[in-house]
């Protein structure tokens, strides 16, 4: 009975060790030179141009919303005496 317990413990420990060693071997590290990709591939340059265009549109939209917010804030301040009741 005692030998069976040790056999089970040994079996479980060896299975855990095997699982960890195969998992560690499956992990790989790599390096991507994104500057080289952007410099050499037309598709990457086109994608970057599209992203830049979208970014500019969003910045313009954000600036417009900020301007509207400030104008509404000024209107509220100018009307605060009338609306204080």
C-alpha positions as CSV (number, residue, x, y, z in Angstrom):
1,X,0.0,0.0,0.0
2,X,2.8,2.4,0.9
3,X,4.7,1.5,-2.3
4,X,1.6,2.2,-4.3
5,X,1.3,5.7,-2.9
6,X,5.0,6.4,-3.7
7,X,4.4,5.0,-7.2
8,X,1.5,7.3,-7.8
9,X,3.4,10.3,-6.4
10,X,6.4,9.5,-8.6
11,X,4.1,9.1,-11.6
12,X,2.3,12.4,-11.0
13,X,5.7,14.2,-10.4
14,X,7.2,12.8,-13.6
15,X,4.1,13.8,-15.6
16,X,4.3,17.3,-14.2
17,X,8.0,17.6,-15.0
18,X,7.3,16.3,-18.6
19,X,4.5,18.8,-19.1
20,X,6.7,21.7,-17.9
21,X,9.6,20.8,-20.0
22,X,7.5,20.5,-23.2
23,X,5.8,23.8,-22.5
24,X,9.2,25.6,-21.9
25,X,10.5,24.1,-25.2
26,X,7.5,25.4,-27.1
27,X,8.1,29.0,-26.2
28,X,10.2,31.0,-28.6
29,X,11.3,34.6,-28.7
30,X,11.6,36.7,-31.8
31,X,12.6,40.2,-32.9
32,X,10.8,42.2,-35.5
33,X,12.5,45.2,-37.0
34,X,9.5,47.4,-37.7
35,X,11.5,50.3,-39.0
36,X,12.9,48.1,-41.8
37,X,9.4,46.8,-42.6
38,X,8.1,50.4,-42.9
39,X,11.0,51.4,-45.0
40,X,11.0,48.6,-47.4
41,X,7.4,47.5,-48.0
42,X,4.9,49.7,-49.9
43,X,1.9,48.0,-48.2
44,X,3.3,49.1,-44.8
45,X,3.9,52.6,-46.0
46,X,0.3,52.8,-47.4
47,X,-1.1,51.5,-44.1
48,X,1.0,54.1,-42.2
49,X,-0.4,56.8,-44.4
50,X,-4.0,55.6,-43.8
51,X,-3.4,55.6,-40.1
52,X,-1.9,59.1,-40.2
53,X,-4.9,60.3,-42.2
54,X,-7.3,58.8,-39.7
55,X,-5.3,60.3,-36.8
56,X,-5.5,63.8,-38.4
57,X,-9.3,63.4,-38.8
58,X,-9.7,62.4,-35.2
59,X,-7.5,65.3,-34.0
60,X,-9.6,67.8,-36.1
61,X,-12.8,66.3,-34.7
62,X,-11.5,66.5,-31.2
63,X,-10.4,70.1,-31.6
64,X,-13.9,71.0,-33.0
65,X,-15.6,69.3,-30.1
66,X,-13.3,71.1,-27.6
67,X,-14.2,74.4,-29.3
68,X,-17.9,73.6,-29.1
69,X,-17.5,72.7,-25.4
70,X,-15.8,76.0,-24.6
71,X,-18.4,78.0,-26.5
72,X,-21.2,76.2,-24.6
73,X,-19.4,76.9,-21.3
74,X,-19.1,80.5,-22.2
75,X,-22.8,80.7,-23.1
76,X,-23.7,79.0,-19.8
77,X,-21.6,81.5,-17.8
78,X,-23.1,84.5,-19.6
79,X,-26.6,83.1,-18.9
80,X,-25.9,82.0,-15.3
81,X,-27.5,85.1,-13.8
82,X,-30.7,84.5,-15.7
83,X,-30.7,80.8,-14.9
84,X,-29.9,81.1,-11.2
85,X,-33.5,80.9,-10.0
